[in-house]
Amino acid sequence: MISKSQKNDSQVTKTHNLIQEAFLSLANEKSFEDITVKDISKRASVNRSTFYAHFEDKYNLLDSFITDKFMTIVSSRIHSYTKLTEETLRNLILIMCDYHQSIGSNYTRLYKSATVLNC
């Protein structure tokens, strides 16, 4: 895995994003279960060893994608210095709803596959 000191490196970030984009592209074509690390690496034009330098496996990649998308929505609506109040909790619940709606409509096949995996 990539060390924390390397996370800010632009090349590492670029490769990380390429892998995620390849994964999303494949997720629009076939189910999560049918996507392999080989497929992702080939689509991203990276070696499998490069994939494994960024992610443990495709499940870790899915988790990273979900976390990144969710945190993007959260950080756009709640600042890090915001105190935890009833309104903040209400906003977090609304963010969760928006997140699920966004993922469900923009990444339909992936959303359905991931939902099946979590049941």
C-alpha positions as CSV (number, residue, x, y, z in Angstrom):
1,M,0.0,0.0,0.0
2,I,1.0,3.6,-0.6
3,S,2.6,5.2,2.5
4,K,0.9,8.3,4.1
5,S,3.9,10.4,3.1
6,Q,3.3,9.5,-0.6
7,K,-0.5,10.4,-0.6
8,N,0.2,14.0,-1.5
9,D,2.4,13.1,-4.5
10,S,0.6,14.2,-7.6
11,Q,1.6,11.1,-9.6
12,V,0.3,8.8,-6.9
13,T,-3.0,10.8,-6.9
14,K,-3.2,10.6,-10.6
15,T,-2.7,6.9,-10.7
16,H,-5.2,6.4,-7.8
17,N,-7.8,8.4,-9.8
18,L,-7.0,6.5,-13.0
19,I,-7.7,3.2,-11.2
20,Q,-11.0,4.5,-9.7
21,E,-12.1,5.8,-13.2
22,A,-11.3,2.5,-14.8
23,F,-13.3,0.7,-12.1
24,L,-16.3,3.0,-12.6
25,S,-16.1,2.5,-16.3
26,L,-16.1,-1.3,-15.9
27,A,-18.9,-1.1,-13.3
28,N,-21.1,0.5,-15.9
29,E,-20.5,-2.5,-18.2
30,K,-20.7,-5.5,-15.8
31,S,-21.5,-6.4,-12.2
32,F,-19.1,-5.9,-9.4
33,E,-18.7,-9.7,-9.0
34,D,-17.5,-10.0,-12.6
35,I,-14.9,-7.3,-12.4
36,T,-11.4,-8.5,-11.8
37,V,-8.2,-6.7,-10.8
38,K,-6.8,-7.7,-14.1
39,D,-9.8,-5.9,-15.9
40,I,-9.3,-2.8,-13.8
41,S,-5.5,-2.7,-14.3
42,K,-5.9,-3.2,-18.1
43,R,-8.5,-0.5,-18.3
44,A,-6.4,1.9,-16.3
45,S,-3.2,1.0,-18.2
46,V,-1.3,0.1,-15.1
47,N,0.4,-3.0,-13.9
48,R,-1.4,-5.2,-11.4
49,S,1.5,-4.5,-9.0
50,T,0.6,-0.8,-9.3
51,F,-3.0,-1.6,-8.6
52,Y,-1.9,-3.5,-5.4
53,A,0.3,-0.6,-4.4
54,H,-2.8,1.5,-4.1
55,F,-5.5,-1.0,-3.1
56,E,-5.6,-4.3,-1.3
57,D,-8.2,-5.7,-3.7
58,K,-11.3,-4.7,-5.5
59,Y,-13.3,-4.6,-2.3
60,N,-10.8,-2.1,-0.9
61,L,-11.2,-0.1,-4.1
62,L,-15.0,-0.1,-3.8
63,D,-14.6,1.1,-0.2
64,S,-12.3,3.8,-1.2
65,F,-14.7,5.0,-3.9
66,I,-17.6,5.0,-1.6
67,T,-15.7,6.9,1.1
68,D,-14.3,9.5,-1.4
69,K,-17.7,10.2,-2.8
70,F,-19.4,10.5,0.6
71,M,-16.6,12.7,2.0
72,T,-16.9,15.0,-1.0
73,I,-20.6,15.5,-0.3
74,V,-20.0,16.0,3.5
75,S,-17.2,18.4,3.1
76,S,-19.2,20.5,0.6
77,R,-22.0,20.9,3.1
78,I,-20.5,20.7,6.6
79,H,-17.2,22.5,7.5
80,S,-14.7,20.7,9.7
81,Y,-15.0,23.3,12.4
82,T,-18.8,22.9,12.7
83,K,-20.0,21.9,16.1
84,L,-22.2,18.8,16.5
85,T,-25.7,20.1,17.0
86,E,-29.2,18.8,16.2
87,E,-29.1,20.8,13.0
88,T,-25.7,19.2,12.1
89,L,-27.1,15.8,12.7
90,R,-30.1,16.6,10.6
91,N,-27.8,17.8,7.8
92,L,-25.8,14.5,8.1
93,I,-29.0,12.5,7.6
94,L,-29.9,14.6,4.6
95,I,-26.4,14.1,3.3
96,M,-26.8,10.4,3.6
97,C,-30.0,10.5,1.6
98,D,-28.4,12.7,-1.1
99,Y,-25.4,10.4,-1.2
100,H,-27.5,7.3,-1.7
101,Q,-29.6,9.0,-4.3
102,S,-26.5,10.2,-6.2
103,I,-24.8,6.8,-6.1
104,G,-28.1,5.0,-7.0
105,S,-28.8,7.2,-10.0
106,N,-25.2,7.8,-11.3
107,Y,-23.7,4.4,-10.7
108,T,-26.8,2.1,-10.9
109,R,-25.1,-1.1,-11.7
110,L,-22.4,-0.6,-9.1
111,Y,-24.9,0.4,-6.5
112,K,-27.0,-2.7,-7.0
113,S,-24.0,-5.0,-6.9
114,A,-22.6,-3.4,-3.8
115,T,-26.0,-3.6,-2.1
116,V,-26.2,-7.3,-2.8
117,L,-22.7,-7.8,-1.4
118,N,-23.6,-6.0,1.9
119,C,-26.8,-8.1,2.5
